[in-house]
């Protein structure tokens, strides 16, 4: 089972990696959406992606739309990990295809609960 962690902050990727590795996931990292799509194409068993919203090159919404447009990735759970809390922005992300939101700052327990809620295996 693999988890894709996408964030332009190396520190945030390290935090997210630590949480999901404890849940039994092998973690693949990417610094932006474009790199994440390349990682996804080479991966074999990605079950979920934790996606930052604001990134250079390709942002989180663009990544979510690209993944949702490709039927081979339809089973992947997408969780937006973001500082964006405005309802209109959240609605935009939901329409793009995210399964859940985790607001920064967050606790490991908060992230784990959200993942259980959307039925991510390994929990």
N, CA and C atoms as an extended XYZ file, in Angstrom:
369
Properties=species:S:1:pos:R:3:atomname:S:1:resname:S:1:resid:I:1 pbc="F F F"
N         0.828       -1.182        0.000 N   UNK     1
C         0.000        0.000        0.000 CA  UNK     1
C         0.868        1.239        0.000 C   UNK     1
N         0.570        2.124       -0.912 N   UNK     2
C         1.367        3.340       -1.029 CA  UNK     2
C         0.507        4.576       -0.803 C   UNK     2
N         1.151        5.598       -0.245 N   UNK     3
C         0.529        6.907       -0.079 CA  UNK     3
C         1.425        7.917       -0.781 C   UNK     3
N         0.813        8.798       -1.525 N   UNK     4
C         1.536        9.867       -2.207 CA  UNK     4
C         1.376       11.136       -1.381 C   UNK     4
N         2.497       11.725       -0.965 N   UNK     5
C         2.485       12.951       -0.161 CA  UNK     5
C         3.015       14.074       -1.049 C   UNK     5
N         2.149       15.057       -1.296 N   UNK     6
C         2.476       16.131       -2.233 CA  UNK     6
C         2.439       17.463       -1.510 C   UNK     6
N         3.600       18.094       -1.373 N   UNK     7
C         3.682       19.399       -0.714 CA  UNK     7
C         5.006       20.031       -1.117 C   UNK     7
N         4.991       21.334       -1.354 N   UNK     8
C         6.247       22.000       -1.730 CA  UNK     8
C         7.149       22.235       -0.525 C   UNK     8
N         6.649       22.003        0.665 N   UNK     9
C         7.448       22.136        1.887 CA  UNK     9
C         8.021       20.778        2.283 C   UNK     9
N         9.345       20.678        2.274 N   UNK    10
C         9.997       19.428        2.669 CA  UNK    10
C         9.627       19.061        4.107 C   UNK    10
N         9.550       20.066        4.988 N   UNK    11
C         9.208       19.824        6.389 CA  UNK    11
C         7.800       19.227        6.512 C   UNK    11
N         6.842       19.760        5.767 N   UNK    12
C         5.475       19.234        5.817 CA  UNK    12
C         5.431       17.817        5.252 C   UNK    12
N         6.179       17.555        4.184 N   UNK    13
C         6.226       16.187        3.647 CA  UNK    13
C         6.770       15.221        4.695 C   UNK    13
N         7.775       15.651        5.444 N   UNK    14
C         8.373       14.799        6.479 CA  UNK    14
C         7.351       14.499        7.589 C   UNK    14
N         6.589       15.512        7.997 N   UNK    15
C         5.554       15.329        9.018 CA  UNK    15
C         4.493       14.338        8.532 C   UNK    15
N         3.982       14.551        7.325 N   UNK    16
C         2.948       13.679        6.776 CA  UNK    16
C         3.472       12.257        6.583 C   UNK    16
N         4.708       12.141        6.112 N   UNK    17
C         5.333       10.829        5.929 CA  UNK    17
C         5.344       10.066        7.245 C   UNK    17
N         5.766       10.734        8.316 N   UNK    18
C         5.840       10.094        9.625 CA  UNK    18
C         4.499        9.556       10.082 C   UNK    18
N         3.443       10.311        9.824 N   UNK    19
C         2.099        9.887       10.248 CA  UNK    19
C         1.626        8.683        9.440 C   UNK    19
N         1.731        8.748        8.124 N   UNK    20
C         1.165        7.664        7.306 CA  UNK    20
C         2.044        6.414        7.297 C   UNK    20
N         3.345        6.555        7.537 N   UNK    21
C         4.176        5.358        7.651 CA  UNK    21
C         3.767        4.532        8.871 C   UNK    21
N         3.408        5.220        9.954 N   UNK    22
C         2.947        4.517       11.154 CA  UNK    22
C         1.651        3.763       10.886 C   UNK    22
N         0.925        4.172        9.861 N   UNK    23
C        -0.331        3.513        9.499 CA  UNK    23
C        -0.083        2.348        8.536 C   UNK    23
N         1.185        2.112        8.197 N   UNK    24
C         1.519        0.981        7.344 CA  UNK    24
C         1.709        1.284        5.882 C   UNK    24
N         1.758        2.551        5.525 N   UNK    25
C         1.929        2.916        4.126 CA  UNK    25
C         3.395        3.085        3.745 C   UNK    25
N         3.705        2.720        2.523 N   UNK    26
C         4.978        3.075        1.916 CA  UNK    26
C         4.723        4.449        1.298 C   UNK    26
N         5.597        5.418        1.559 N   UNK    27
C         5.339        6.792        1.136 CA  UNK    27
C         6.169        7.183       -0.080 C   UNK    27
N         5.491        7.800       -1.028 N   UNK    28
C         6.124        8.401       -2.197 CA  UNK    28
C         5.921        9.903       -2.042 C   UNK    28
N         6.963       10.693       -2.278 N   UNK    29
C         6.850       12.141       -2.105 CA  UNK    29
C         6.979       12.874       -3.425 C   UNK    29
N         6.331       14.045       -3.471 N   UNK    30
C         6.451       14.942       -4.620 CA  UNK    30
C         6.355       16.379       -4.123 C   UNK    30
N         7.075       17.271       -4.779 N   UNK    31
C         7.110       18.674       -4.379 CA  UNK    31
C         6.083       19.552       -5.063 C   UNK    31
N         5.395       19.017       -6.085 N   UNK    32
C         4.330       19.759       -6.763 CA  UNK    32
C         3.458       18.765       -7.530 C   UNK    32
N         2.361       19.261       -8.059 N   UNK    33
C         1.417       18.385       -8.743 CA  UNK    33
C         1.967       17.689       -9.966 C   UNK    33
N         2.800       18.376      -10.731 N   UNK    34
C         3.377       17.778      -11.944 CA  UNK    34
C         4.273       16.599      -11.571 C   UNK    34
N         5.138       16.812      -10.595 N   UNK    35
C         6.005       15.730      -10.128 CA  UNK    35
C         5.162       14.572       -9.575 C   UNK    35
N         4.076       14.912       -8.889 N   UNK    36
C         3.190       13.892       -8.324 CA  UNK    36
C         2.545       13.042       -9.417 C   UNK    36
N         2.131       13.661      -10.517 N   UNK    37
C         1.543       12.896      -11.623 CA  UNK    37
C         2.572       11.933      -12.204 C   UNK    37
N         3.825       12.378      -12.294 N   UNK    38
C         4.893       11.508      -12.789 CA  UNK    38
C         5.112       10.343      -11.819 C   UNK    38
N         5.115       10.626      -10.521 N   UNK    39
C         5.279        9.576       -9.513 CA  UNK    39
C         4.121        8.577       -9.586 C   UNK    39
N         2.926        9.096       -9.762 N   UNK    40
C         1.728        8.259       -9.834 CA  UNK    40
C         1.790        7.315      -11.036 C   UNK    40
N         2.274        7.821      -12.145 N   UNK    41
C         2.375        7.005      -13.360 CA  UNK    41
C         3.341        5.831      -13.169 C   UNK    41
N         4.341        6.000      -12.318 N   UNK    42
C         5.341        4.954      -12.087 CA  UNK    42
C         5.026        4.073      -10.881 C   UNK    42
N         4.012        4.438      -10.110 N   UNK    43
C         3.679        3.702       -8.894 CA  UNK    43
C         2.759        2.526       -9.229 C   UNK    43
N         2.686        1.569       -8.306 N   UNK    44
C         1.880        0.385       -8.572 CA  UNK    44
C         0.643        0.274       -7.692 C   UNK    44
N         0.700        0.818       -6.481 N   UNK    45
C        -0.382        0.543       -5.544 CA  UNK    45
C        -0.708        1.755       -4.671 C   UNK    45
N        -0.913        2.918       -5.295 N   UNK    46
C        -1.224        4.116       -4.519 CA  UNK    46
C        -2.693        4.074       -4.112 C   UNK    46
N        -2.916        4.122       -2.805 N   UNK    47
C        -4.275        4.074       -2.280 CA  UNK    47
C        -4.810        5.471       -1.977 C   UNK    47
N        -3.900        6.370       -1.599 N   UNK    48
C        -4.352        7.727       -1.273 CA  UNK    48
C        -3.251        8.728       -1.581 C   UNK    48
N        -3.692        9.981       -1.722 N   UNK    49
C        -2.754       11.088       -1.892 CA  UNK    49
C        -3.143       12.205       -0.937 C   UNK    49
N        -2.148       12.718       -0.225 N   UNK    50
C        -2.322       13.889        0.632 CA  UNK    50
C        -1.768       15.053       -0.161 C   UNK    50
N        -2.632       16.009       -0.489 N   UNK    51
C        -2.310       17.031       -1.476 CA  UNK    51
C        -2.354       18.431       -0.873 C   UNK    51
N        -1.252       19.153       -0.982 N   UNK    52
C        -1.226       20.558       -0.593 CA  UNK    52
C        -1.951       21.354       -1.681 C   UNK    52
N        -2.581       22.442       -1.308 N   UNK    53
C        -3.298       23.259       -2.288 CA  UNK    53
C        -2.334       24.171       -3.045 C   UNK    53
N        -1.583       24.965       -2.290 N   UNK    54
C        -0.742       26.002       -2.896 CA  UNK    54
C         0.677       25.499       -3.133 C   UNK    54
N         0.970       25.216       -4.404 N   UNK    55
C         2.300       24.749       -4.803 CA  UNK    55
C         2.662       25.375       -6.145 C   UNK    55
N         3.956       25.483       -6.412 N   UNK    56
C         4.381       25.984       -7.727 CA  UNK    56
C         4.176       24.913       -8.805 C   UNK    56
N         4.370       25.257      -10.043 N   UNK    57
C         4.300       24.396      -11.224 CA  UNK    57
C         2.873       23.897      -11.472 C   UNK    57
N         2.348       23.043      -10.588 N   UNK    58
C         0.967       22.569      -10.683 CA  UNK    58
C         0.413       22.508       -9.264 C   UNK    58
N        -0.660       23.279       -9.008 N   UNK    59
C        -1.192       23.324       -7.643 CA  UNK    59
C        -2.073       22.101       -7.343 C   UNK    59
N        -2.554       22.041       -6.118 N   UNK    60
C        -3.326       20.890       -5.677 CA  UNK    60
C        -4.617       20.675       -6.436 C   UNK    60
N        -5.323       21.751       -6.731 N   UNK    61
C        -6.592       21.629       -7.471 CA  UNK    61
C        -6.330       21.089       -8.875 C   UNK    61
N        -5.304       21.591       -9.529 N   UNK    62
C        -4.964       21.102      -10.874 CA  UNK    62
C        -4.600       19.616      -10.828 C   UNK    62
N        -3.878       19.210       -9.783 N   UNK    63
C        -3.518       17.801       -9.625 CA  UNK    63
C        -4.779       16.950       -9.440 C   UNK    63
N        -5.666       17.390       -8.552 N   UNK    64
C        -6.904       16.644       -8.286 CA  UNK    64
C        -7.714       16.486       -9.575 C   UNK    64
N        -7.857       17.561      -10.329 N   UNK    65
C        -8.616       17.496      -11.587 CA  UNK    65
C        -7.975       16.513      -12.566 C   UNK    65
N        -6.649       16.531      -12.657 N   UNK    66
C        -5.936       15.627      -13.570 CA  UNK    66
C        -6.135       14.171      -13.153 C   UNK    66
N        -6.060       13.898      -11.858 N   UNK    67
C        -6.253       12.530      -11.363 CA  UNK    67
C        -7.681       12.071      -11.601 C   UNK    67
N        -8.642       12.929      -11.294 N   UNK    68
C       -10.054       12.557      -11.460 CA  UNK    68
C       -10.442       12.412      -12.937 C   UNK    68
N        -9.683       13.005      -13.835 N   UNK    69
C        -9.979       12.887      -15.270 CA  UNK    69
C        -9.467       11.562      -15.847 C   UNK    69
N        -8.677       10.818      -15.083 N   UNK    70
C        -8.079        9.572      -15.547 CA  UNK    70
C        -8.709        8.397      -14.801 C   UNK    70
N        -9.481        7.582      -15.503 N   UNK    71
C       -10.241        6.509      -14.859 CA  UNK    71
C        -9.370        5.469      -14.164 C   UNK    71
N        -8.113        5.327      -14.559 N   UNK    72
C        -7.267        4.330      -13.882 CA  UNK    72
C        -6.963        4.716      -12.434 C   UNK    72
N        -7.219        5.985      -12.086 N   UNK    73
C        -6.957        6.451      -10.719 CA  UNK    73
C        -8.236        6.669       -9.908 C   UNK    73
N        -9.368        6.184      -10.392 N   UNK    74
C       -10.639        6.499       -9.743 CA  UNK    74
C       -10.745        6.001       -8.299 C   UNK    74
N       -10.009        4.946       -7.946 N   UNK    75
C       -10.109        4.389       -6.584 CA  UNK    75
C        -9.233        5.127       -5.571 C   UNK    75
N        -8.343        5.997       -6.039 N   UNK    76
C        -7.436        6.704       -5.130 CA  UNK    76
C        -8.203        7.755       -4.328 C   UNK    76
N        -8.013        7.715       -3.017 N   UNK    77
C        -8.618        8.723       -2.136 CA  UNK    77
C        -7.717        9.954       -2.139 C   UNK    77
N        -8.325       11.112       -2.324 N   UNK    78
C        -7.578       12.374       -2.364 CA  UNK    78
C        -7.972       13.234       -1.169 C   UNK    78
N        -6.968       13.611       -0.380 N   UNK    79
C        -7.195       14.430        0.801 CA  UNK    79
C        -6.412       15.726        0.644 C   UNK    79
N        -7.122       16.842        0.661 N   UNK    80
C        -6.481       18.152        0.551 CA  UNK    80
C        -6.013       18.570        1.944 C   UNK    80
N        -4.710       18.796        2.067 N   UNK    81
C        -4.110       19.244        3.332 CA  UNK    81
C        -3.726       20.700        3.100 C   UNK    81
N        -4.446       21.621        3.740 N   UNK    82
C        -4.338       23.015        3.311 CA  UNK    82
C        -4.607       24.026        4.416 C   UNK    82
N        -4.215       25.253        4.158 N   UNK    83
C        -4.571       26.380        5.022 CA  UNK    83
C        -5.819       27.082        4.485 C   UNK    83
N        -6.286       26.665        3.309 N   UNK    84
C        -7.476       27.265        2.700 CA  UNK    84
C        -8.724       26.850        3.485 C   UNK    84
N        -9.368       27.796        4.141 N   UNK    85
C       -10.542       27.452        4.944 CA  UNK    85
C       -11.812       28.148        4.460 C   UNK    85
N       -11.694       28.968        3.450 N   UNK    86
C       -12.859       29.685        2.939 CA  UNK    86
C       -13.845       28.696        2.301 C   UNK    86
N       -15.116       28.765        2.676 N   UNK    87
C       -16.107       27.812        2.145 CA  UNK    87
C       -16.134       27.717        0.618 C   UNK    87
N       -15.978       28.831       -0.070 N   UNK    88
C       -16.014       28.802       -1.534 CA  UNK    88
C       -14.842       27.991       -2.090 C   UNK    88
N       -13.683       28.112       -1.462 N   UNK    89
C       -12.514       27.356       -1.900 CA  UNK    89
C       -12.713       25.864       -1.611 C   UNK    89
N       -13.269       25.576       -0.458 N   UNK    90
C       -13.521       24.176       -0.103 CA  UNK    90
C       -14.517       23.551       -1.079 C   UNK    90
N       -15.541       24.292       -1.431 N   UNK    91
C       -16.532       23.799       -2.388 CA  UNK    91
C       -15.867       23.543       -3.744 C   UNK    91
N       -14.974       24.434       -4.137 N   UNK    92
C       -14.251       24.277       -5.402 CA  UNK    92
C       -13.440       22.976       -5.404 C   UNK    92
N       -12.777       22.699       -4.292 N   UNK    93
C       -11.976       21.480       -4.194 CA  UNK    93
C       -12.858       20.233       -4.210 C   UNK    93
N       -13.991       20.286       -3.517 N   UNK    94
C       -14.916       19.150       -3.515 CA  UNK    94
C       -15.450       18.884       -4.920 C   UNK    94
N       -15.766       19.954       -5.642 N   UNK    95
C       -16.251       19.796       -7.012 CA  UNK    95
C       -15.153       19.223       -7.913 C   UNK    95
N       -13.899       19.529       -7.607 N   UNK    96
C       -12.777       19.007       -8.388 CA  UNK    96
C       -12.568       17.519       -8.112 C   UNK    96
N       -13.022       17.057       -6.924 N   UNK    97
C       -12.941       15.630       -6.655 CA  UNK    97
C       -12.205       15.196       -5.404 C   UNK    97
N       -11.923       16.106       -4.470 N   UNK    98
C       -11.274       15.647       -3.237 CA  UNK    98
C       -12.281       14.874       -2.388 C   UNK    98
N       -11.762       13.933       -1.616 N   UNK    99
C       -12.616       13.129       -0.742 CA  UNK    99
C       -12.765       13.746        0.637 C   UNK    99
N       -11.743       14.489        1.082 N   UNK   100
C       -11.777       15.054        2.432 CA  UNK   100
C       -10.749       16.178        2.539 C   UNK   100
N       -10.896       16.985        3.600 N   UNK   101
C        -9.981       18.085        3.895 CA  UNK   101
C        -9.318       17.869        5.242 C   UNK   101
N        -8.079       18.286        5.365 N   UNK   102
C        -7.401       18.390        6.651 CA  UNK   102
C        -6.804       19.784        6.681 C   UNK   102
N        -7.205       20.566        7.683 N   UNK   103
C        -6.737       21.943        7.784 CA  UNK   103
C        -5.415       22.037        8.546 C   UNK   103
N        -4.488       22.794        7.991 N   UNK   104
C        -3.230       23.070        8.694 CA  UNK   104
C        -3.487       24.194        9.688 C   UNK   104
N        -2.959       24.141       10.892 N   UNK   105
C        -2.193       23.029       11.459 CA  UNK   105
C        -3.132       21.910       11.900 C   UNK   105
N        -2.606       20.690       11.933 N   UNK   106
C        -3.406       19.525       12.301 CA  UNK   106
C        -2.591       18.629       13.217 C   UNK   106
N        -3.282       17.728       13.889 N   UNK   107
C        -2.604       16.751       14.742 CA  UNK   107
C        -2.591       15.413       14.005 C   UNK   107
N        -1.684       14.515       14.381 N   UNK   108
C        -1.702       13.180       13.771 CA  UNK   108
C        -3.053       12.489       13.959 C   UNK   108
N        -3.673       12.689       15.119 N   UNK   109
C        -4.978       12.074       15.389 CA  UNK   109
C        -6.051       12.610       14.446 C   UNK   109
N        -5.996       13.905       14.172 N   UNK   110
C        -6.974       14.530       13.273 CA  UNK   110
C        -6.859       13.916       11.868 C   UNK   110
N        -5.629       13.792       11.384 N   UNK   111
C        -5.413       13.214       10.057 CA  UNK   111
C        -5.872       11.757       10.036 C   UNK   111
N        -5.522       11.001       11.047 N   UNK   112
C        -5.917        9.595       11.121 CA  UNK   112
C        -7.434        9.449       11.118 C   UNK   112
N        -8.126       10.296       11.867 N   UNK   113
C        -9.595       10.250       11.904 CA  UNK   113
C       -10.202       10.535       10.534 C   UNK   113
N        -9.668       11.529        9.838 N   UNK   114
C       -10.187       11.861        8.499 CA  UNK   114
C        -9.993       10.683        7.551 C   UNK   114
N        -8.839       10.030        7.642 N   UNK   115
C        -8.565        8.898        6.757 CA  UNK   115
C        -9.481        7.718        7.079 C   UNK   115
N        -9.745        7.489        8.345 N   UNK   116
C       -10.693        6.424        8.727 CA  UNK   116
C       -12.077        6.752        8.170 C   UNK   116
N       -12.451        8.017        8.263 N   UNK   117
C       -13.770        8.465        7.813 CA  UNK   117
C       -14.013        8.150        6.329 C   UNK   117
N       -12.975        8.304        5.511 N   UNK   118
C       -13.144        8.049        4.077 CA  UNK   118
C       -12.782        6.612        3.701 C   UNK   118
N       -12.499        5.780        4.712 N   UNK   119
C       -12.306        4.360        4.458 CA  UNK   119
C       -10.960        3.965        3.895 C   UNK   119
N        -9.930        4.721        4.227 N   UNK   120
C        -8.594        4.345        3.779 CA  UNK   120
C        -8.172        3.103        4.553 C   UNK   120
N        -7.722        2.096        3.828 N   UNK   121
C        -7.326        0.823        4.445 CA  UNK   121
C        -6.027        0.992        5.225 C   UNK   121
N        -5.667       -0.042        5.938 N   UNK   122
C        -4.428        0.002        6.705 CA  UNK   122
C        -4.649        0.582        8.085 C   UNK   122
N        -5.885        0.967        8.393 N   UNK   123
C        -6.169        1.555        9.705 CA  UNK   123
C        -6.857        0.546       10.595 C   UNK   123
